[in-house]
């Protein structure tokens, strides 16, 4: 009995410490704000004619699901297409802050997940952004403590982390819970499963402390947990037709698209060529992405983490628009979003122009393109 009480006390202490841990890390620069020194990273290709804008500000996350941005910026493939126009990258750790930056003009183009794209577009009544390309599919897993969770049914009654209330993985997990017939209050995360919203940078420590029993998270967080002894219980791609679903889009501020279409087209040429290079050179691309992560975070991923994570991410120009529409329906069903009007959220005109010039097939907007 004393041992049981001791174990319970440790568990409660770990759970109580989690919010403090999150706050401490956020105050150390791991929160949702862009890193302050990113403005110093503006790069311009040697030579080349300047386009209609002096600089294009590009936002992204230091995640492997943003490999197009990591590699395209690291290898200079995006800067090359911009000629004399500078590219200024800014890193974010959460979708809402990137949407705020786009709305406020701090960035012009961003790599971002589908849920923030949907929420941002809806809240602005369709007046702030357009999705102009896809970037990645997959790379999301449910990883768990194998001592506590051995089957999918064992998830009931456990504490499972997602990155943020209403983010893409949070919506996916809430939808999966609903399909299991379990009940959870979407806002509080309380119910048949405890949904613990936890910054990805904190999740491995939360797992090690026992404050959570698993997590529904993108790469490389999922593989970091596996390196700590967790096991992959479910790959989200298995829940989707053809095992494909959008995890990263490219968005642009509508006013920037209108005023600087040549710049947007150049960025898209850079991302299309980056994706082609990544898919043709997976080992080099993996090393490039890891070098970019080291530059951004000060630490590269161990080989056992990135080697496990990399194959689960599909790099693609296709925005997989039909799956974004499905994810919007999941948000509505979970109670996080009223039925959105997504008409006009896509403008794939410039992307299809670039793809045509590269001899690649056009991609579709699932009827949600700008008229």
C-alpha positions as CSV (number, residue, x, y, z in Angstrom):
1,X,0.0,0.0,0.0
2,X,2.8,2.5,0.8
3,X,4.4,1.8,-2.5
4,X,1.1,2.5,-4.3
5,X,0.7,5.8,-2.5
6,X,4.3,6.8,-3.4
7,X,3.7,5.9,-7.1
8,X,0.5,8.0,-7.0
9,X,2.2,10.9,-5.4
10,X,4.9,10.8,-8.1
11,X,2.3,10.7,-10.9
12,X,0.4,13.7,-9.4
13,X,3.6,15.7,-9.0
14,X,4.6,15.0,-12.6
15,X,1.2,16.0,-13.9
16,X,1.3,19.2,-11.7
17,X,4.7,20.1,-13.0
18,X,3.8,19.8,-16.6
19,X,2.2,23.3,-17.0
20,X,5.2,24.8,-15.2
21,X,7.6,23.0,-17.5
22,X,5.7,24.2,-20.5
23,X,5.8,27.8,-19.2
24,X,9.5,27.6,-18.4
25,X,10.4,26.4,-21.9
26,X,8.2,29.0,-23.5
27,X,10.0,31.7,-21.6
28,X,13.3,30.4,-22.9
29,X,12.2,30.9,-26.5
30,X,10.4,27.7,-27.1
31,X,6.9,29.2,-27.3
32,X,4.9,30.1,-30.3
33,X,6.8,33.3,-31.2
34,X,9.2,33.5,-34.1
35,X,12.9,33.5,-33.1
36,X,14.1,37.1,-32.7
37,X,17.3,36.6,-34.8
38,X,15.5,35.3,-37.9
39,X,15.5,38.8,-39.5
40,X,19.3,38.5,-39.7
41,X,19.0,35.4,-41.9
42,X,17.8,37.2,-45.1
43,X,19.5,35.7,-48.0
44,X,19.8,36.7,-51.7
45,X,21.2,34.7,-54.6
46,X,24.4,35.8,-56.1
47,X,23.6,38.0,-59.1
48,X,20.1,37.7,-60.5
49,X,17.5,40.4,-61.2
50,X,15.4,41.7,-58.4
51,X,11.7,41.0,-58.8
52,X,8.8,43.3,-57.8
53,X,9.6,43.0,-54.1
54,X,12.9,43.7,-52.3
55,X,12.3,40.9,-49.8
56,X,9.9,38.0,-49.3
57,X,9.3,36.9,-45.7
58,X,8.7,33.1,-45.4
59,X,7.4,31.4,-42.2
60,X,7.8,27.7,-41.4
61,X,8.2,25.3,-38.4
62,X,11.4,23.5,-37.5
63,X,9.6,20.2,-38.1
64,X,10.4,17.4,-40.6
65,X,6.9,17.8,-41.9
66,X,8.2,21.2,-43.2
67,X,11.1,19.6,-45.1
68,X,10.4,21.6,-48.2
69,X,11.1,24.8,-46.3
70,X,14.0,23.4,-44.4
71,X,15.8,22.0,-47.4
72,X,14.7,24.7,-49.9
73,X,16.2,27.4,-47.7
74,X,19.2,25.4,-46.6
75,X,20.2,24.5,-50.1
76,X,19.4,27.9,-51.6
77,X,17.0,26.4,-54.0
78,X,14.3,29.0,-53.2
79,X,16.7,31.9,-53.1
80,X,18.1,30.9,-56.5
81,X,14.6,31.3,-58.1
82,X,14.2,34.7,-56.5
83,X,17.3,36.2,-58.1
84,X,18.0,39.6,-56.5
85,X,14.9,39.5,-54.2
86,X,16.0,38.6,-50.7
87,X,14.3,35.7,-48.8
88,X,13.9,36.3,-45.1
89,X,12.9,33.1,-43.1
90,X,11.1,33.1,-39.8
91,X,10.6,30.0,-37.6
92,X,7.4,29.4,-35.6
93,X,6.3,26.7,-33.3
94,X,2.6,27.1,-33.6
95,X,0.1,27.7,-36.4
96,X,-1.9,30.5,-34.7
97,X,1.2,32.7,-34.3
98,X,2.1,32.2,-37.9
99,X,-1.4,33.2,-39.0
100,X,-1.1,36.3,-36.8
101,X,2.2,37.1,-38.4
102,X,0.7,36.7,-41.9
103,X,-2.3,38.9,-41.0
104,X,0.0,41.5,-39.5
105,X,2.4,41.5,-42.4
106,X,5.4,40.0,-40.6
107,X,5.5,37.2,-43.2
108,X,4.2,37.1,-46.7
109,X,4.2,33.3,-47.4
110,X,4.1,30.4,-44.9
111,X,4.4,26.7,-44.5
112,X,1.6,25.6,-42.2
113,X,-0.8,22.8,-41.3
114,X,-4.4,22.5,-42.6
115,X,-6.3,23.3,-39.4
116,X,-4.6,26.7,-38.8
117,X,-5.2,27.4,-42.5
118,X,-8.9,26.6,-42.2
119,X,-9.3,28.5,-38.9
120,X,-7.3,31.6,-40.2
121,X,-9.3,31.7,-43.4
122,X,-12.6,31.3,-41.6
123,X,-12.0,33.9,-38.9
124,X,-11.0,36.5,-41.5
125,X,-14.1,35.6,-43.6
126,X,-11.9,34.6,-46.5
127,X,-10.1,37.9,-46.7
128,X,-6.5,37.1,-45.5
129,X,-4.9,34.0,-47.1
130,X,-4.9,31.6,-50.0
131,X,-3.4,28.1,-50.1
132,X,-1.2,28.1,-53.1
133,X,0.5,24.6,-52.9
134,X,0.9,21.5,-50.9
135,X,4.1,20.5,-49.3
136,X,3.8,17.3,-47.3
137,X,1.6,14.3,-46.4
138,X,1.7,12.0,-43.5
139,X,4.3,12.0,-40.7
140,X,1.9,11.8,-37.8
141,X,1.7,8.9,-35.3
142,X,0.0,7.9,-32.1
143,X,2.9,6.7,-29.9
144,X,2.4,5.3,-26.4
145,X,4.0,3.8,-23.3
146,X,3.9,0.1,-24.1
147,X,3.7,-0.8,-20.4
148,X,0.5,1.1,-20.0
149,X,-1.1,0.8,-23.5
150,X,-0.9,-2.4,-25.6
151,X,-4.0,-2.0,-27.8
152,X,-6.0,0.8,-29.3
153,X,-8.8,0.1,-26.8
154,X,-6.3,0.7,-23.9
155,X,-6.1,4.4,-24.9
156,X,-9.4,4.9,-23.0
157,X,-8.7,6.4,-19.6
158,X,-5.1,7.4,-20.4
159,X,-3.4,10.8,-20.8
160,X,-2.5,11.5,-24.4
161,X,-0.7,14.7,-25.6
162,X,-1.5,16.7,-28.7
163,X,0.5,19.8,-29.7
164,X,-2.2,22.5,-29.2
165,X,-5.9,23.0,-28.8
166,X,-7.4,22.9,-32.3
167,X,-4.2,22.2,-34.1
168,X,-4.2,19.6,-36.9
169,X,-3.2,16.7,-34.7
170,X,-5.5,17.7,-32.0
171,X,-8.5,17.7,-34.4
172,X,-7.4,14.3,-35.8
173,X,-7.1,12.7,-32.4
174,X,-10.5,14.1,-31.2
175,X,-12.1,12.7,-34.4
176,X,-10.5,9.3,-33.8
177,X,-11.8,9.3,-30.2
178,X,-15.3,10.1,-31.4
179,X,-15.1,7.3,-34.0
180,X,-14.2,4.9,-31.1
181,X,-17.5,6.0,-29.4
182,X,-15.7,7.7,-26.5
183,X,-16.7,11.1,-25.2
184,X,-14.3,14.0,-24.6
185,X,-15.0,17.7,-24.1
186,X,-13.0,19.3,-26.9
187,X,-12.2,22.5,-25.1
188,X,-11.0,21.1,-21.7
189,X,-9.8,17.8,-23.1
190,X,-11.5,15.9,-20.3
191,X,-13.5,12.8,-20.7
192,X,-13.0,9.1,-21.6
193,X,-9.5,10.1,-22.7
194,X,-7.5,13.0,-21.2
195,X,-6.2,15.1,-24.1
196,X,-3.2,17.0,-22.7
197,X,-2.3,19.9,-25.0
198,X,1.5,20.1,-24.8
199,X,4.1,21.9,-26.9
200,X,6.1,19.4,-29.0
201,X,9.3,20.5,-27.4
202,X,8.0,19.6,-24.0
203,X,6.4,16.3,-25.0
204,X,9.4,14.0,-24.6
205,X,10.1,15.3,-21.1
206,X,6.4,15.0,-20.2
207,X,6.6,11.4,-21.4
208,X,9.7,10.6,-19.5
209,X,8.2,12.1,-16.3
210,X,5.0,10.0,-16.6
211,X,2.8,13.0,-17.0
212,X,1.5,11.6,-20.2
213,X,1.0,8.0,-21.4
214,X,1.4,8.8,-25.1
215,X,1.0,11.4,-27.8
216,X,-0.6,12.0,-31.2
217,X,2.2,14.1,-32.8
218,X,4.1,14.9,-36.0
219,X,7.6,14.0,-36.8
220,X,10.2,14.2,-35.4
221,X,8.4,14.3,-32.0
222,X,6.9,10.9,-32.6
223,X,10.3,9.3,-33.3
224,X,11.9,11.2,-30.3
225,X,9.3,9.4,-28.1
226,X,10.1,6.1,-29.7
227,X,13.8,6.7,-28.8
228,X,12.7,7.1,-25.2
229,X,11.0,3.7,-25.2
230,X,7.6,4.5,-26.6
231,X,6.0,2.4,-29.3
232,X,4.0,3.4,-32.5
233,X,0.5,2.2,-31.9
234,X,-1.1,3.9,-35.0
235,X,0.2,5.7,-38.1
236,X,-2.5,8.3,-39.0
237,X,-1.9,7.7,-42.7
238,X,-3.6,4.3,-42.3
239,X,-6.9,6.1,-41.6
240,X,-6.9,7.9,-45.0
241,X,-7.7,6.8,-48.6
242,X,-4.5,5.9,-50.4
243,X,-2.7,6.7,-47.0
244,X,-2.5,10.3,-48.0
245,X,-3.6,13.4,-46.1
246,X,-2.3,17.0,-46.1
247,X,0.0,17.8,-43.2
248,X,1.7,20.9,-44.6
249,X,0.3,23.6,-47.0
250,X,1.9,26.7,-48.4
251,X,-0.2,29.8,-47.9
252,X,0.2,33.4,-49.0
253,X,-1.2,36.7,-47.9
254,X,-3.8,37.7,-50.5
255,X,-2.5,41.3,-50.8
256,X,1.0,40.0,-51.4
257,X,-0.2,37.6,-54.1
258,X,-2.0,40.4,-55.8
259,X,0.9,42.9,-55.7
260,X,3.8,40.5,-56.3
261,X,2.6,37.5,-58.3
262,X,6.1,37.2,-59.9
263,X,7.6,36.7,-56.4
264,X,5.1,34.1,-55.4
265,X,5.6,32.3,-58.7
266,X,9.4,32.3,-58.1
267,X,8.9,30.9,-54.6
268,X,6.7,28.1,-56.0
269,X,9.4,27.3,-58.7
270,X,11.8,27.0,-55.8
271,X,9.5,24.7,-53.8
272,X,8.6,22.5,-56.8
273,X,12.3,22.1,-57.6
274,X,13.1,21.5,-53.9
275,X,10.5,18.7,-53.7
276,X,11.9,17.1,-56.9
277,X,15.4,17.2,-55.4
278,X,14.2,15.8,-52.1
279,X,12.4,12.9,-53.7
280,X,15.4,12.2,-56.0
281,X,18.0,12.5,-53.2
282,X,16.4,11.2,-50.0
283,X,19.6,10.7,-48.1
284,X,21.1,14.1,-49.0
285,X,17.8,15.7,-48.3
286,X,17.5,14.1,-44.9
287,X,21.0,15.4,-44.1
288,X,20.2,18.9,-45.3
289,X,17.0,19.0,-43.2
290,X,18.9,17.9,-40.2
291,X,21.6,20.6,-40.8
292,X,18.8,23.2,-41.0
293,X,17.3,21.9,-37.8
294,X,20.7,22.2,-36.1
295,X,21.1,25.7,-37.4
296,X,17.6,26.6,-36.1
297,X,17.6,24.8,-32.8
298,X,21.2,24.4,-32.0
299,X,21.0,20.6,-32.1
300,X,20.7,18.0,-34.9
301,X,18.5,15.0,-34.6
302,X,20.2,11.7,-33.6
303,X,20.4,9.2,-36.5
304,X,18.0,6.8,-34.7
305,X,15.4,9.5,-34.6
306,X,15.6,11.0,-38.1
307,X,16.1,7.6,-39.8
308,X,12.8,6.4,-38.3
309,X,10.9,9.6,-38.9
310,X,12.0,10.5,-42.5
311,X,10.3,7.6,-44.5
312,X,6.9,8.3,-43.0
313,X,6.7,11.8,-44.6
314,X,5.7,12.1,-48.3
315,X,6.9,15.3,-50.0
316,X,4.4,16.5,-52.5
317,X,3.2,19.6,-54.5
318,X,-0.3,18.4,-54.3
319,X,-2.3,20.1,-51.6
320,X,-4.6,17.1,-51.3
321,X,-7.5,19.5,-51.1
322,X,-10.2,16.8,-50.6
323,X,-8.5,15.8,-47.3
324,X,-8.4,19.4,-46.1
325,X,-12.1,19.6,-46.6
326,X,-12.5,16.3,-44.6
327,X,-10.3,17.8,-41.8
328,X,-12.6,20.8,-41.7
329,X,-15.6,18.5,-41.2
330,X,-13.7,16.8,-38.4
331,X,-13.2,20.2,-36.7
332,X,-16.9,20.8,-37.0
333,X,-17.9,17.4,-35.6
334,X,-15.6,17.8,-32.6
335,X,-17.2,21.2,-31.8
336,X,-14.1,23.3,-32.4
337,X,-15.4,25.0,-35.4
338,X,-18.7,26.1,-36.9
339,X,-19.3,24.9,-40.4
340,X,-16.8,26.9,-42.5
341,X,-17.2,28.4,-45.9
342,X,-13.9,27.3,-47.6
343,X,-14.8,28.5,-51.1
344,X,-11.9,30.4,-52.5
345,X,-9.3,29.1,-50.0
346,X,-7.2,27.7,-52.8
347,X,-5.5,29.5,-55.7
348,X,-3.4,27.0,-57.5
349,X,-3.1,29.0,-60.7
350,X,0.6,29.8,-60.3
351,X,1.5,26.3,-59.0
352,X,-0.1,24.7,-62.0
353,X,1.7,27.1,-64.3
354,X,5.0,26.1,-62.7
355,X,4.2,22.4,-62.8
356,X,3.3,22.7,-66.5
357,X,6.6,24.3,-67.2
358,X,8.4,21.5,-65.4
359,X,6.5,18.9,-67.3
360,X,4.5,17.7,-64.3
361,X,0.7,17.1,-64.0
362,X,-1.6,19.8,-62.6
363,X,-3.2,19.4,-59.2
364,X,-6.8,20.0,-58.2
365,X,-8.5,22.2,-55.6
366,X,-11.5,20.0,-54.9
367,X,-13.9,22.7,-56.0
368,X,-12.6,25.1,-53.4
369,X,-10.6,27.4,-55.6
370,X,-10.9,31.1,-56.1
371,X,-13.5,32.0,-58.8
